[in-house]
Amino acid sequence: MKKIFIGGGRLFSRAYRATKREIFVSVGILVVLSVIFSILIWFAEWKHPDYSFGDALLWPFIKYIDDPAEIGVDPPMTVIGKIVGSLVGVLGIAIFAVPAGLIGSGLIDAMGEEKRDKELLECRERMKKSFKRLVNVSLREYLNNLPDGHPDKGRKFLFVPDMRPVTHYHVRNGMSFEDIMDTIKRFPEFRLANTANAQNSDERREDRMVVAHFPINRSYGFFVNRGSKITIVSTSSSIEVGTGWFAFYLAKLGGFNFISKEIEPDPDEIDSYYNLSSKPKVNGMTRAELEENSKTNKKLLKIMEIKEKNRSDFIADLKSLCQGDDSWLIFNLTMIMNSTSNTASFHFAHSADDGSNSTINPDQMASFNQMIEKFKHTMNEEFNLDVSQNMRFPLSKTFIGYRLKDEGCRFNSFMLRTGGPVVIEDSRKYIVLYRMAKILGEAFDPGYEISDNELKDLSSTAFGYSEQEVDNTQVRCSWLIDND
């Protein structure tokens, strides 16, 4: 019985919240009409010696509730007054029927929404189960053939799939595109992407719609401090296909710290965390400009509030990982390759295009250069992949690393872009990730080893990521923000 009352109360509350604006408007209109009818009654009855304007104003409302207090206001006596009084009687039906009808309609909608919520919860579980962790055969064989006696527990690494095609859910799960889209909008640990946007730019690839899954434990995305001197920073996971997954496992395999922007509150006007503007904008306006007309821009101000909070949380977490002159922030991004100006599969940058304003401390430059040489040799010899430096993507003056330096943070940083084909379609990418993690760890945090808990998690059978997620109500996007 208690469950029934609670459920009924929740539905009624949901129905009222959904229709309260319409109820207030309709009741307001009906009250105004009642006042107008009262005035008409007064004009019809004013010659009656015992009939006052107060009587005329009060009578319609007494009529609506059948005078339970026996106030005793006289009804209209003239013909015109009686005609108006009849209209008041009809209005009395409407003044209760209209709000009741609106709430009834709201209850039907609320029951439909509650049913849809349950359906989407089921869709969420079905979609999450499609991200069952799998062994990568290529990496397992690679580890088995290592001559250095690699621990057995590392030979059974399990990985969350980087993405699943939309057709997988159509064919295998019988889900409609509407089910998929509604689930993605309702649960922000999923994202719809098009792999054609991350491929070679010389040719138009066929669109391939996929669903990506990722961990969330912050308003902006994901953060973990593993105590390493190295932090993998992914500022573009929300817009670059496969980047978040690639960066997550680069950090996971190396035991590095990790921070990733996975949530974009306003996908129509992206707030870049890599080239960081001084202030976020919504609809091309700053907060001050929006506040000039706050009533009109109410929804936009809500989006601005979310953007500001997400940005503030991200920067605060990133600063907590700037642990001194021997700590490293590695900004991981994906790049589109072509056959002319950008053929390298990896690109490093740590300065402006003229080589000035480096984000690497002078006493750490030797370690960086040694890492680059080993990285180039390994990627070229083992995978036939080329590496370049500062040729195409030098750091701009708005690079977030410069801002952190200006604010007194102590660290080294550089940008590492990986070609889209490696991130998306290269069957060797698991081995590439493993080698990248080893090279970076040996160069910048020698002696640091991945913890037993991380190794256990990498070897655990599960659906999706085991990292704790935030309540989805903390993650807001523009399409989920109410207009009221």
GUVO-298055 format. One record per residue (C-alpha): residue number from 1; x, z negated, y negated. Coordinates in nm, 4 decimals. Layout:
N
NUM/X/Z/Y $
...
END
This chain:
484
1/0.0000/0.0000/0.0000 $
2/0.2812/-0.0888/-0.2399 $
3/0.4448/0.2465/-0.1728 $
4/0.1175/0.4243/-0.2508 $
5/0.0753/0.2406/-0.5819 $
6/0.4371/0.3056/-0.6833 $
7/0.4100/0.6714/-0.5882 $
8/0.0805/0.7088/-0.7722 $
9/0.2199/0.5374/-1.0793 $
10/0.5247/0.7615/-1.0760 $
11/0.3086/1.0731/-1.0516 $
12/0.0794/0.9557/-1.3341 $
13/0.3786/0.8739/-1.5530 $
14/0.5305/1.2149/-1.4814 $
15/0.1983/1.3865/-1.5579 $
16/0.1606/1.1935/-1.8838 $
17/0.5151/1.2739/-1.9975 $
18/0.4575/1.6416/-1.9244 $
19/0.1277/1.6581/-2.1168 $
20/0.1610/1.3884/-2.3845 $
21/0.2250/1.6408/-2.6602 $
22/-0.0889/1.8391/-2.5698 $
23/-0.2888/1.5156/-2.5399 $
24/-0.1814/1.3936/-2.8831 $
25/-0.2548/1.7327/-3.0412 $
26/-0.5982/1.7634/-2.8791 $
27/-0.6998/1.4052/-2.9589 $
28/-0.5777/1.4540/-3.3143 $
29/-0.7899/1.7656/-3.3546 $
30/-1.0946/1.5907/-3.2105 $
31/-1.0490/1.2914/-3.4424 $
32/-1.0216/1.5234/-3.7431 $
33/-1.3427/1.6992/-3.6343 $
34/-1.5121/1.3613/-3.5992 $
35/-1.4136/1.2712/-3.9551 $
36/-1.5438/1.6075/-4.0795 $
37/-1.8739/1.5495/-3.9011 $
38/-1.8905/1.1997/-4.0555 $
39/-1.8542/1.3522/-4.3999 $
40/-2.1289/1.6032/-4.3233 $
41/-2.3553/1.3190/-4.2054 $
42/-2.2871/1.1306/-4.5284 $
43/-2.3839/1.4314/-4.7371 $
44/-2.7033/1.4606/-4.5310 $
45/-2.7876/1.0885/-4.5461 $
46/-2.6459/0.9683/-4.8772 $
47/-2.9910/0.9418/-5.0405 $
48/-3.0962/0.6838/-4.7838 $
49/-3.0663/0.3495/-4.9674 $
50/-2.9278/0.1541/-4.6736 $
51/-2.6839/0.4218/-4.5548 $
52/-2.3202/0.3916/-4.6704 $
53/-2.0191/0.6182/-4.6288 $
54/-1.8710/0.3558/-4.3983 $
55/-2.1777/0.3850/-4.1749 $
56/-2.1387/0.7628/-4.1634 $
57/-1.7681/0.7350/-4.0830 $
58/-1.8170/0.4686/-3.8174 $
59/-2.1242/0.6051/-3.6405 $
60/-1.9580/0.8983/-3.4457 $
61/-1.6949/0.6680/-3.2992 $
62/-1.9590/0.4071/-3.2082 $
63/-2.1567/0.6889/-3.0469 $
64/-1.8580/0.7864/-2.8293 $
65/-1.8367/0.4412/-2.6708 $
66/-2.2126/0.3687/-2.6665 $
67/-2.1783/0.0692/-2.9053 $
68/-2.0749/-0.1957/-2.6486 $
69/-2.0191/-0.4527/-2.9276 $
70/-2.3664/-0.3852/-3.0684 $
71/-2.2378/-0.3161/-3.4157 $
72/-2.5728/-0.1612/-3.4944 $
73/-2.4898/0.1311/-3.7228 $
74/-2.8061/0.3335/-3.7922 $
75/-2.8151/0.6912/-3.6599 $
76/-2.8794/0.9888/-3.8904 $
77/-3.2421/1.0256/-4.0027 $
78/-3.2540/1.3648/-4.1736 $
79/-3.2846/1.6957/-3.9875 $
80/-2.9381/1.8075/-4.0919 $
81/-2.7963/1.4676/-3.9991 $
82/-2.9533/1.4853/-3.6543 $
83/-2.8143/1.8373/-3.5998 $
84/-2.4662/1.7151/-3.6916 $
85/-2.5249/1.4089/-3.4759 $
86/-2.5981/1.6389/-3.1801 $
87/-2.2664/1.8120/-3.2399 $
88/-2.1028/1.4698/-3.2407 $
89/-2.2588/1.4073/-2.8996 $
90/-2.1046/1.7269/-2.7649 $
91/-1.7744/1.6340/-2.9261 $
92/-1.7981/1.2928/-2.7575 $
93/-1.7875/1.4668/-2.4207 $
94/-1.4825/1.6685/-2.5255 $
95/-1.2921/1.3746/-2.6717 $
96/-1.2689/1.2205/-2.3252 $
97/-1.2880/1.5306/-2.1080 $
98/-1.0037/1.7204/-2.2755 $
99/-0.7330/1.4500/-2.2328 $
100/-0.8631/1.3766/-1.8822 $
101/-0.8427/1.7451/-1.7978 $
102/-0.4912/1.7678/-1.9372 $
103/-0.3758/1.4665/-1.7361 $
104/-0.5498/1.6066/-1.4279 $
105/-0.3703/1.9366/-1.4768 $
106/-0.0486/1.7436/-1.5311 $
107/-0.1043/1.5524/-1.2076 $
108/-0.1439/1.8787/-1.0169 $
109/0.1756/2.0109/-1.1771 $
110/0.3560/1.6814/-1.1082 $
111/0.2549/1.6915/-0.7423 $
112/0.3783/2.0503/-0.7266 $
113/0.7051/1.9526/-0.8918 $
114/0.7491/1.6572/-0.6571 $
115/0.6903/1.8857/-0.3611 $
116/0.9396/2.1331/-0.5074 $
117/1.1937/1.8534/-0.5558 $
118/1.1672/1.7687/-0.1857 $
119/1.2092/2.1366/-0.0971 $
120/1.5190/2.1597/-0.3168 $
121/1.6659/1.8469/-0.1567 $
122/1.6275/2.0192/0.1795 $
123/1.7817/2.3381/0.0357 $
124/2.0700/2.1328/-0.0996 $
125/2.1451/1.9886/0.2446 $
126/2.1229/2.3308/0.4050 $
127/2.3557/2.4816/0.1466 $
128/2.5990/2.1918/0.1781 $
129/2.6085/2.2329/0.5563 $
130/2.7251/2.5906/0.5067 $
131/3.0428/2.4375/0.3591 $
132/3.1513/2.2789/0.6848 $
133/3.5248/2.2107/0.6835 $
134/3.7236/2.4540/0.8932 $
135/4.0766/2.4866/1.0275 $
136/4.2674/2.7782/0.8835 $
137/4.4315/2.9486/1.1800 $
138/4.7066/3.1132/0.9745 $
139/4.8198/2.7850/0.8200 $
140/4.8002/2.6039/1.1543 $
141/5.0226/2.8638/1.3188 $
142/5.2595/2.8515/1.0227 $
143/5.2875/2.4718/1.0462 $
144/5.3316/2.4845/1.4235 $
145/5.6264/2.7192/1.3831 $
146/5.8073/2.5108/1.1210 $
147/6.1535/2.4060/1.2413 $
148/6.1599/2.0774/1.0501 $
149/5.9393/1.8768/1.2842 $
150/5.6310/1.8750/1.0650 $
151/5.4016/1.5798/1.1600 $
152/5.1249/1.6643/1.4021 $
153/4.8611/1.5229/1.1692 $
154/4.9427/1.7989/0.9251 $
155/4.8732/2.0727/1.1768 $
156/4.4987/2.0161/1.1759 $
157/4.4180/2.0448/0.8078 $
158/4.0484/2.1142/0.7485 $
159/3.9360/2.2959/0.4355 $
160/3.6041/2.3294/0.2589 $
161/3.5278/2.7060/0.2413 $
162/3.5964/2.8369/-0.1063 $
163/3.2645/3.0232/-0.1292 $
164/2.9703/3.1540/0.0691 $
165/2.7969/3.4884/0.0062 $
166/2.4377/3.4712/-0.1130 $
167/2.3391/3.6922/0.1800 $
168/2.4506/3.4100/0.4116 $
169/2.1609/3.1981/0.2878 $
170/1.9179/3.4903/0.2992 $
171/1.9996/3.5883/0.6556 $
172/2.1059/3.2663/0.8244 $
173/1.8982/3.0092/0.6385 $
174/1.5979/3.2183/0.5381 $
175/1.6271/3.1031/0.1778 $
176/1.4897/3.3159/-0.1037 $
177/1.6958/3.3969/-0.4109 $
178/1.4596/3.1719/-0.6078 $
179/1.5373/2.8822/-0.3694 $
180/1.9103/2.9415/-0.4124 $
181/1.8939/2.9625/-0.7925 $
182/1.6671/2.6586/-0.8282 $
183/1.8993/2.4545/-0.6048 $
184/2.2049/2.5584/-0.8065 $
185/2.0313/2.4623/-1.1317 $
186/1.9056/2.1322/-0.9930 $
187/2.2317/2.0267/-0.8265 $
188/2.5387/2.1144/-1.0349 $
189/2.7860/2.0770/-0.7456 $
190/2.6939/2.4389/-0.6664 $
191/2.7679/2.7448/-0.8758 $
192/2.6750/3.1120/-0.8529 $
193/2.9631/3.3538/-0.9094 $
194/3.0521/3.7206/-0.8790 $
195/3.3838/3.7890/-0.7048 $
196/3.4068/4.1322/-0.8683 $
197/3.4986/3.9535/-1.1931 $
198/3.8252/3.8196/-1.0479 $
199/3.9603/4.1311/-0.8794 $
200/4.1946/4.4118/-0.9778 $
201/4.0975/4.5463/-1.3203 $
202/4.1910/4.9093/-1.2418 $
203/3.8805/4.9687/-1.0389 $
204/3.5213/4.8644/-1.0571 $
205/3.4578/4.6417/-0.7593 $
206/3.1139/4.6174/-0.6085 $
207/2.9288/4.3056/-0.7187 $
208/2.9401/4.0326/-0.4565 $
209/2.7360/3.7290/-0.5419 $
210/2.8642/3.4061/-0.3892 $
211/2.7893/3.0350/-0.4047 $
212/3.0775/2.7957/-0.4715 $
213/3.0736/2.4229/-0.3974 $
214/3.2924/2.1625/-0.5693 $
215/3.3302/1.7855/-0.6109 $
216/3.1981/1.6000/-0.9163 $
217/3.2821/1.2463/-1.0256 $
218/3.2907/1.2944/-1.4028 $
219/3.0466/1.4311/-1.6606 $
220/3.2737/1.7353/-1.7042 $
221/3.3760/1.7797/-1.3399 $
222/3.6359/1.6020/-1.1285 $
223/3.9254/1.3598/-1.1797 $
224/4.1595/1.1786/-0.9427 $
225/4.4785/0.9868/-1.0164 $
226/4.6910/0.9738/-0.7001 $
227/4.9897/0.8121/-0.8704 $
228/5.2009/1.1273/-0.8694 $
229/5.4197/1.2452/-1.1557 $
230/5.2497/1.5846/-1.1190 $
231/4.8979/1.6669/-1.2354 $
232/4.7205/1.9938/-1.1620 $
233/4.4900/2.0738/-1.4531 $
234/4.2135/2.3300/-1.4106 $
235/4.0469/2.3896/-1.7458 $
236/3.8583/2.7029/-1.6416 $
237/3.7046/2.6209/-1.3034 $
238/3.3550/2.6572/-1.4457 $
239/3.4048/3.0234/-1.5391 $
240/3.6861/3.1596/-1.3189 $
241/3.5871/3.2482/-0.9636 $
242/3.7819/3.0495/-0.7047 $
243/4.0063/2.8719/-0.9570 $
244/3.8647/2.5242/-0.8982 $
245/3.8955/2.5481/-0.5196 $
246/4.2509/2.6852/-0.5431 $
247/4.3615/2.4148/-0.7882 $
248/4.1891/2.1388/-0.5895 $
249/4.3761/2.2204/-0.2703 $
250/4.7044/2.2780/-0.4511 $
251/4.6749/1.9182/-0.5724 $
252/4.5391/1.7935/-0.2395 $
253/4.8195/1.9411/-0.0286 $
254/5.0832/1.8114/-0.2656 $
255/4.9288/1.4692/-0.3183 $
256/4.9190/1.5426/-0.6926 $
257/4.6793/1.4116/-0.9546 $
258/4.3945/1.6484/-1.0326 $
259/4.1551/1.7073/-1.3210 $
260/3.9110/1.9948/-1.3382 $
261/3.6425/2.1159/-1.5754 $
262/3.3594/2.2178/-1.3419 $
263/3.0586/2.1711/-1.5705 $
264/2.9770/2.4055/-1.8579 $
265/2.6773/2.2633/-2.0511 $
266/2.6195/2.5864/-2.2416 $
267/2.7337/2.8941/-2.0433 $
268/2.6234/3.1215/-2.3285 $
269/2.8829/2.9627/-2.5609 $
270/3.1724/2.8275/-2.3579 $
271/3.3808/2.5412/-2.4937 $
272/3.7371/2.6259/-2.3912 $
273/3.9507/2.3309/-2.2849 $
274/4.2636/2.5466/-2.2440 $
275/4.2759/2.6915/-2.5951 $
276/4.1069/2.3948/-2.7555 $
277/3.9204/2.4490/-3.0824 $
278/3.9121/2.1647/-3.3325 $
279/3.5407/2.1074/-3.2709 $
280/3.2892/2.2435/-3.0216 $
281/3.0145/2.4725/-3.1486 $
282/2.6586/2.5409/-3.0431 $
283/2.4924/2.8629/-3.1540 $
284/2.7992/2.9230/-3.3706 $
285/2.7494/2.5980/-3.5643 $
286/2.9362/2.2687/-3.5793 $
287/2.7573/1.9330/-3.5575 $
288/2.7534/1.8972/-3.9369 $
289/2.5854/2.2366/-3.9739 $
290/2.3292/2.1542/-3.7058 $
291/2.2471/1.8206/-3.8677 $
292/2.1545/1.9939/-4.1926 $
293/1.8302/2.0908/-4.0204 $
294/1.8116/1.8351/-3.7418 $
295/1.4410/1.8807/-3.6629 $
296/1.4738/2.2541/-3.6016 $
297/1.8012/2.2124/-3.4131 $
298/1.6922/1.9190/-3.1963 $
299/1.7689/2.0912/-2.8649 $
300/2.0960/2.2352/-2.9971 $
301/2.2031/1.8870/-3.1066 $
302/2.1402/1.7601/-2.7537 $
303/2.3671/2.0333/-2.6185 $
304/2.6256/1.9433/-2.8828 $
305/2.6100/1.5780/-2.7773 $
306/2.6810/1.6767/-2.4167 $
307/2.9674/1.9058/-2.5179 $
308/3.1270/1.6348/-2.7293 $
309/3.0974/1.3735/-2.4551 $
310/3.2371/1.6031/-2.1862 $
311/3.5265/1.7070/-2.4059 $
312/3.6016/1.3483/-2.5059 $
313/3.5930/1.2293/-2.1422 $
314/3.8181/1.5145/-2.0302 $
315/4.0810/1.4541/-2.2982 $
316/4.0788/1.0784/-2.2364 $
317/4.1322/1.1282/-1.8625 $
318/4.4011/1.3885/-1.9250 $
319/4.5866/1.1547/-2.1609 $
320/4.5846/0.8843/-1.8946 $
321/4.7925/1.1186/-1.6766 $
322/5.0603/1.1765/-1.9415 $
323/5.2943/0.9160/-1.7967 $
324/5.6224/0.9838/-1.9735 $
325/5.9043/1.2323/-2.0176 $
326/5.9311/1.2955/-1.6434 $
327/5.5584/1.3577/-1.5857 $
328/5.4220/1.7116/-1.5508 $
329/5.0884/1.8716/-1.6398 $
330/5.0532/2.2070/-1.4638 $
331/4.7688/2.4144/-1.6062 $
332/4.6334/2.6354/-1.3298 $
333/4.4369/2.9500/-1.4147 $
334/4.3442/3.2789/-1.2490 $
335/4.4317/3.6200/-1.3897 $
336/4.3007/3.9708/-1.3338 $
337/4.5768/4.2091/-1.2205 $
338/4.6238/4.5815/-1.2801 $
339/4.8756/4.8493/-1.1899 $
340/5.0378/4.8827/-1.5316 $
341/5.0856/4.5803/-1.7576 $
342/5.0256/4.2985/-1.5149 $
343/5.1435/4.3547/-1.1597 $
344/5.2924/4.0115/-1.0822 $
345/5.0859/3.7783/-0.8657 $
346/5.2091/3.4665/-1.0488 $
347/5.2825/3.4130/-1.4140 $
348/5.4493/3.1103/-1.5768 $
349/5.4517/3.0239/-1.9476 $
350/5.5770/2.7194/-2.1379 $
351/5.6296/2.8472/-2.4935 $
352/5.5112/3.0850/-2.7627 $
353/5.5774/3.4582/-2.7251 $
354/5.9111/3.4294/-2.9084 $
355/6.0310/3.1509/-2.6772 $
356/5.9840/2.8758/-2.9351 $
357/5.7792/2.5577/-2.9188 $
358/5.8378/2.4891/-2.5507 $
359/5.6207/2.2284/-2.3805 $
360/5.9092/2.1298/-2.1517 $
361/6.1523/1.8610/-2.2660 $
362/6.5152/1.9829/-2.2889 $
363/6.6372/1.7338/-2.0295 $
364/6.3791/1.8692/-1.7809 $
365/6.4464/2.2394/-1.8407 $
366/6.7049/2.2605/-1.5636 $
367/6.4562/2.1246/-1.3100 $
368/6.1982/2.3749/-1.4290 $
369/6.4382/2.6700/-1.4036 $
370/6.5460/2.5654/-1.0534 $
371/6.1809/2.5445/-0.9513 $
372/6.1145/2.8921/-1.0905 $
373/6.4036/3.0437/-0.8973 $
374/6.2928/2.8848/-0.5729 $
375/5.9319/2.9833/-0.6405 $
376/6.0292/3.3459/-0.7055 $
377/6.2463/3.3640/-0.3961 $
378/5.9847/3.2051/-0.1684 $
379/5.6916/3.4134/-0.2885 $
380/5.8887/3.7360/-0.2759 $
381/6.0643/3.6802/0.0554 $
382/5.7775/3.5201/0.2484 $
383/5.4746/3.6934/0.0943 $
384/5.6080/3.9943/-0.0998 $
385/5.4466/3.8581/-0.4180 $
386/5.6088/3.8956/-0.7594 $
387/5.6519/3.6266/-1.0275 $
388/5.6871/3.6734/-1.4061 $
389/5.7452/3.4490/-1.7085 $
390/5.6092/3.4575/-2.0673 $
391/5.5582/3.8353/-2.0473 $
392/5.1818/3.8623/-2.0816 $
393/5.0328/3.5177/-2.1317 $
394/5.2462/3.3103/-2.3718 $
395/5.0996/2.9878/-2.5051 $
396/4.8871/3.0162/-2.8172 $
397/4.8975/2.7649/-3.1021 $
398/4.5627/2.6180/-2.9859 $
399/4.6937/2.5407/-2.6352 $
400/4.5735/2.1938/-2.5342 $
401/4.9279/2.0920/-2.4382 $
402/5.0362/2.1318/-2.8015 $
403/4.7465/1.9176/-2.9183 $
404/4.8355/1.6384/-2.6764 $
405/5.1990/1.6543/-2.7912 $
406/5.0887/1.6328/-3.1551 $
407/4.8893/1.3222/-3.0688 $
408/5.1999/1.1512/-2.9305 $
409/5.1519/1.2072/-2.5561 $
410/5.4759/1.2271/-2.3554 $
411/5.4895/1.4801/-2.0724 $
412/5.6127/1.8246/-1.9688 $
413/5.3707/2.1080/-1.9109 $
414/5.3475/2.4750/-1.8295 $
415/5.0842/2.7300/-1.7460 $
416/5.0670/2.8847/-1.3987 $
417/4.8361/3.1810/-1.3536 $
418/4.7664/3.3147/-1.0053 $
419/4.6386/3.6661/-0.9467 $
420/4.2726/3.7030/-0.8569 $
421/4.3466/3.8855/-0.5283 $
422/4.5555/3.5908/-0.4077 $
423/4.2899/3.3374/-0.5077 $
424/3.9934/3.5339/-0.3727 $
425/4.0852/3.7591/-0.0831 $
426/4.4411/3.7091/0.0423 $
427/4.4236/3.5832/0.4024 $
428/4.7567/3.4044/0.3457 $
429/4.6383/3.1953/0.0510 $
430/4.6301/2.8715/0.2535 $
431/4.9974/2.9181/0.3382 $
432/5.0691/3.0178/-0.0218 $
433/4.9018/2.6976/-0.1413 $
434/5.1023/2.4879/0.1032 $
435/5.4322/2.6460/-0.0069 $
436/5.3420/2.6114/-0.3758 $
437/5.2653/2.2417/-0.3281 $
438/5.5958/2.1842/-0.1466 $
439/5.8014/2.3641/-0.4103 $
440/5.6370/2.1819/-0.7033 $
441/5.6598/1.8433/-0.5321 $
442/6.0274/1.8808/-0.4422 $
443/6.1122/1.9933/-0.7960 $
444/5.9226/1.7414/-1.0078 $
445/5.8397/1.4427/-0.7869 $
446/6.0981/1.4297/-0.5065 $
447/6.0422/1.1602/-0.2498 $
448/5.6719/1.1330/-0.3265 $
449/5.4597/1.1884/-0.0184 $
450/5.0920/1.2530/0.0295 $
451/4.9135/0.9304/0.1209 $
452/4.7702/0.8533/0.4628 $
453/4.4207/0.8422/0.3127 $
454/4.4597/1.1945/0.1771 $
455/4.5954/1.3172/0.5109 $
456/4.3039/1.1509/0.6846 $
457/4.0580/1.3192/0.4518 $
458/4.2252/1.6575/0.5067 $
459/4.1779/1.6084/0.8803 $
460/3.8215/1.4733/0.8705 $
461/3.5258/1.6774/0.9888 $
462/3.2623/1.6874/0.7166 $
463/3.0308/1.9075/0.5151 $
464/3.1745/1.9771/0.1725 $
465/3.3912/1.7377/-0.0237 $
466/3.4135/1.3688/0.0633 $
467/3.4977/1.2641/-0.2928 $
468/3.2331/1.0472/-0.4522 $
469/2.9842/1.2337/-0.6670 $
470/2.8177/1.1152/-0.9852 $
471/2.4428/1.0863/-1.0174 $
472/2.3207/1.4352/-1.1024 $
473/2.1235/1.2942/-1.3957 $
474/2.4600/1.2410/-1.5690 $
475/2.5343/1.6126/-1.5528 $
476/2.3347/1.8117/-1.8041 $
477/2.3203/2.1822/-1.8814 $
478/2.1321/2.3763/-2.1481 $
479/1.8636/2.4985/-1.9067 $
480/1.7829/2.1380/-1.8047 $
481/1.7405/2.0019/-2.1560 $
482/1.3818/1.9441/-2.2656 $
483/1.2640/2.0843/-2.5946 $
484/1.0883/1.7652/-2.7019 $
END
